[in-house]
Amino acid sequence: MLDIIKTIEGECALFVVSGWLDTLSAPKLAAALDESLEGITSLTLDLEKLEYISSAGLRVLLVAQKTMNEQGEMKVIHVSPTIRDTFEITGFVGILTIE
Amino acid sequence: MQKMRSSMSFNIIGAIVLSLVALGLIVSSIGYINFTNVFKKEYSLSTYHMADTATTLVNGDHIDAYLAGEEIEEHQTTQRYLDGYCKKMSVSLVYVIQVDRSDYGRFVSIFNSVNNAVDDSNYTPWELGHARDTTDDEYRQKYQALYEKQVPYETVYRTNPADGSHPHITTMVPVMNSAGDVSAILCMQRPIRELQEARRPYLVSIAIATVLLALLASVFVAVFVRRQFVAPIRKVSDEATRFARENIKGTPLGAISTYEELACLAESIDTMETDMATYIENLTSVTAEKERIDTELALARSIQENSIPNIFPAFPERPDFDIHASMTPAKEVGGDFYNFFLIDDDHLALMIGDVSGKGVPAALFMMVTNILLSERARAGNQPAEVLAAVNNLLCNRNKLDMFVTVWLGVLELSSGTLVAANAGHEYPAIKRVDGAFELLKDKHGLVLGCMSGMTYQQYELQLEPGDKLFVYTDGAPEAINADYELFGTERMVAALNGNPDGSPQQLLESVSDAVQRFAGGAEQFDDLTMLCVEYRGCAKTARDGEGA
């Protein structure tokens, strides 16, 4: 349902997240972020192949954003129109950095 | 159980007894045969010696002379000696014959002594020259062997005579002449009564010994088998049966046998009982716990259902609007909510929300949010203010980073003016009286509970009598079918427009049916909540023509 490809170079982390991010798969992403964010100052999430995100998935992004607000920066890239819609409806466009 | 014991012991004892009897039979047969053989040999040898001795009484040179009628005196003397010898030796017959050497098929009698008293027989002595045929081939071969000097003597055994006479043997020795040739054959017939008489006690003693041994062995085996095997096995079997019936641990079997297999079996039964008892205990408590949880969840669901207005029609006395709403959680309790109430006679508050997640955590958060929003709205605050205030309150105590999307509106019933604000919630759908349902892309603030200090923008809508407003949670557009396709807002709007003149209740049903048909058999993925209000505006006419 959900695939995560992690690349860490020094203090920069790139997560390519693809598939279906819902209540069942959100914990997987949360765990992956949890174990890698220590000492990272720049986190990028590539959501090009993300097909769906539910409120559980939004929560994981929210937690990541709050964490990165403390230690550096986070941005979300290659967001598809559907996902962008979701960010707009929920107002997450206001708190995420979308490129 | 009784059946098992007797048949196991019975079989073992039966087998032992049969083996012993068979053994006894074999041993006695071998003994019998050996006994007979030895006896026969001994008889034969001693008879040979007796016969051989008798030949010294016979003059081998005068055989032909006797037959010719010469040497009569010598013949009679010899005959007398032979008679005496026959009596003294206790043999039935002593006779001397001359056999026809061409084919040994005939012979003539030279001497013949009979002693009928020995064996209770009734032979008549042959006179000199009496001719006879050789009795059978056996005799013929033996005569030949003797005449040709192949053997020193021959014996014919008649241990079970066919002619009814008693068992006897006949030993034959050659009578030599001075030239060293065989001139006649001396035969001695001797009864072997003693053999028969000796054999019988032998057989009897063997039989008695076998029977006694068999009896003894069966008694021993019975006791041994019962004590060593049957009793322990029975104990194990009884215990297993009892446990299967009662499912309660009993007294352990412990060490019931020194045999490894049986000891192992008993140990296994004891271990199994202990394990089973523990398992059953665990299972019982787990099941009880589950039942308790199920009961509590059912109660929680009930509380949740009753915390939002769920009696319809909700305001039957109000002709100026019609409202209907439904909430269907995916699990026993859910994170969606709606609420509506009259703030005062002229203002209807409407709200709908969706907490991130499902189940008990979302339900608790939902209850808090519902209460906070309702109280703020009841106090008469503007929607934007309400959202901002509640947002801060939720952010305060939000360790788990839960958030909730909310749409909140206040409808002034006298004028039809709707003031609303949206905190990250789905776009509402509006149907104007002479149009179709369309999504209204209202301004969105951030979801509640995410970040404190956020501000929200409210907007105004003017509703005309006959206009309908439909708000929902993402359980509708995000319903999935077996192919993981989303229902989507287009299908939802289409379902609404499929029944444009329907009442709020009918519109909700149309959407709900459409979602169910789309989902097919797939399990409901998310909570599904909808609220629809139709503005009728009749209150205007009812109120002394205020406004127009």
Interface residues (C-beta under 8 A of the other chain):
Chain A: W20 T23 Y52 S54 S55 A56 L58 R59 L62 V63 K66 E88 I89 T90 G91 F92 G94 I95
Chain B: D354 V355 S356 G357 K358 D401 M402 F403 T405 A423 G424 H425 E426 Y427 H444 G445 L446 V447 C450 M451 M454 D474 E478 Y484 L486 D526
